[in-house]
Amino acid sequence: MNIYQLFKASLMEPKKQAAVRIMAIGKIIQFVFFFIAFLTIVSFIEWIFGFDTATGGIDGLIEFVEEIEWLLYPFALVFLFVSTTLYHFIKISLFALIALLILNARKRRGEYRHLWRTAALSVTVPTLLAFALSFFDLGLTVSLATSALTILYLYLAIGYYPKKPPLQMKQS
């Protein structure tokens, strides 16, 4: 699967989200980095335009920023990319841990590494939704709703994991 197919599968296909558990981790991490790069670029553009409007009334700050602008923007972009990457990987890891609990409760076979791959795709739509809703300043409601949506995606995807075989009693 290429990056576009992974993105398409992450939108609304729990069966394919579950199927990525057998893919190479490199392809999943490549997808995650492309997604993070997209979020970083859009956030950086938003920051640039928001920074110009926020500092409109402060002449001294505008003059200072204009003097170091060549230095400010590259560092801001790198910092934004690193912090977004760290946040996204921690989020995927925590949702994979929650998915492990769901997996055991539903008596399905799988390992944390499989669930991490599935969680990497399951967080895509909720992250895009949270990003879009961040412009409306809804606060904690967005965070809770997107977390619940991610857990729902994981629950649906885990339904396509193979079932655990029934326990057999040892006969002596």
C-alpha positions in Angstrom: 0.0 0.0 0.0 1.2 3.5 -0.8 0.8 6.6 1.4 -2.4 7.6 -0.4 -4.0 4.2 0.0 -3.1 4.2 3.7 -4.7 7.7 4.1 -7.8 6.4 2.3 -7.9 3.4 4.5 -7.5 5.5 7.6 -10.6 7.6 6.8 -13.4 5.0 7.0 -12.2 1.5 6.5 -11.8 -0.4 9.8 -11.1 -3.7 8.0 -8.1 -2.2 6.2 -7.0 -0.5 9.4 -6.9 -4.0 11.0 -5.1 -5.4 7.9 -2.2 -3.0 8.3 -1.1 -5.0 11.3 0.8 -7.3 9.0 2.5 -4.5 7.1 6.1 -3.4 7.6 6.4 -0.9 10.4 8.5 1.3 8.1 5.6 2.0 5.8 3.3 2.9 8.7 6.0 5.2 10.2 6.4 6.8 6.8 2.7 7.5 6.7 2.8 9.0 10.2 5.6 11.3 9.2 3.9 12.5 6.1 0.8 13.1 8.1 2.8 15.0 10.8 4.5 17.0 8.1 1.1 18.0 6.6 -0.1 19.1 10.0 3.1 21.0 10.7 3.0 22.9 7.5 -0.7 23.9 7.9 -0.1 24.9 11.5 3.0 26.9 10.6 1.1 28.8 7.9 -1.7 29.4 10.5 0.9 30.6 13.0 2.5 33.0 10.5 -0.8 34.7 9.6 -2.0 34.6 13.2 1.3 36.1 14.5 1.1 39.0 12.1 -2.5 39.9 13.2 -1.7 39.3 16.9 1.2 41.7 16.9 -0.5 44.4 14.9 -0.8 46.8 17.8 2.6 46.4 19.4 5.2 48.4 17.5 8.2 47.4 19.4 7.5 43.7 19.1 6.9 44.1 15.4 10.2 45.9 14.9 12.0 43.2 16.9 10.4 40.3 15.0 11.2 42.0 11.7 14.9 42.2 12.7 15.2 38.5 13.6 12.5 37.2 11.2 15.1 35.2 9.2 16.0 33.4 12.4 12.6 33.1 14.0 10.7 31.2 11.3 13.1 28.3 10.7 13.5 27.6 14.4 9.7 27.9 14.8 9.1 25.4 12.0 11.7 22.9 13.4 10.3 23.2 16.9 6.7 22.8 15.7 7.7 19.7 13.7 9.5 18.1 16.6 6.8 18.8 19.2 4.0 17.6 16.8 6.0 14.4 16.1 6.5 13.8 19.8 2.9 14.5 20.7 1.6 12.3 17.8 3.8 9.3 18.6 2.8 9.5 22.3 -0.8 9.7 21.4 -0.6 6.7 19.0 1.2 4.7 21.7 -1.4 5.5 24.4 -4.2 4.6 22.1 -2.4 1.3 21.2 -2.3 0.5 24.9 -6.0 1.2 25.2 -6.6 -1.0 22.2 -4.6 -3.8 23.9 -7.2 -3.7 26.7 -10.0 -3.8 24.1 -8.3 -6.7 22.3 -8.1 -8.8 25.4 -11.6 -8.0 26.4 -12.9 -9.0 23.0 -10.8 -12.2 23.1 -8.9 -11.4 19.9 -5.3 -12.3 18.9 -2.8 -9.6 18.5 0.2 -7.9 20.0 1.0 -4.3 21.0 3.0 -3.9 17.8 0.0 -4.8 15.7 -2.2 -2.5 17.6 0.3 0.4 17.3 0.1 0.1 13.5 -3.7 0.1 13.6 -3.8 3.0 16.0 -1.5 5.0 13.7 -4.3 4.9 11.1 -7.2 5.2 13.6 -6.0 8.6 14.9 -6.0 10.2 11.5 -9.6 11.3 11.2 -10.0 12.4 14.8 -6.8 14.4 14.5 -8.0 16.1 11.4 -11.4 16.7 13.1 -9.7 18.2 16.1 -7.5 20.4 13.9 -10.5 21.7 12.0 -12.5 22.3 15.3 -9.5 24.1 16.9 -10.5 27.2 15.0 -13.8 27.4 17.0 -12.3 27.3 20.5 -14.5 24.5 21.9 -12.0 23.4 24.5 -12.1 20.1 26.2 -15.2 18.9 24.4 -13.2 18.5 21.2 -10.5 16.5 23.0 -13.0 14.1 24.6 -15.0 13.7 21.4 -11.9 12.9 19.2 -10.6 10.5 21.9 -13.9 8.7 21.9 -13.9 8.6 18.1 -10.4 7.1 18.0 -11.4 4.4 20.5 -14.5 3.7 18.4 -12.3 3.3 15.3 -10.0 1.0 17.2 -12.9 -1.1 18.5 -14.3 -1.5 15.0 -10.8 -2.4 13.6 -10.2 -4.9 16.4 -13.4 -6.7 15.4 -11.5 -7.8 12.2 -8.5 -9.3 14.2 -8.6 -13.1 14.4 -10.3 -14.7 17.4 -8.3 -16.4 20.1 -8.7 -20.2 20.0 -10.7 -21.7 22.8 -8.7 -23.0 25.7 -8.4 -26.7 25.7 -8.1 -28.6 29.0 -5.1 -30.9 29.3 -6.0 -34.5 29.9 -3.7 -36.6 32.0 
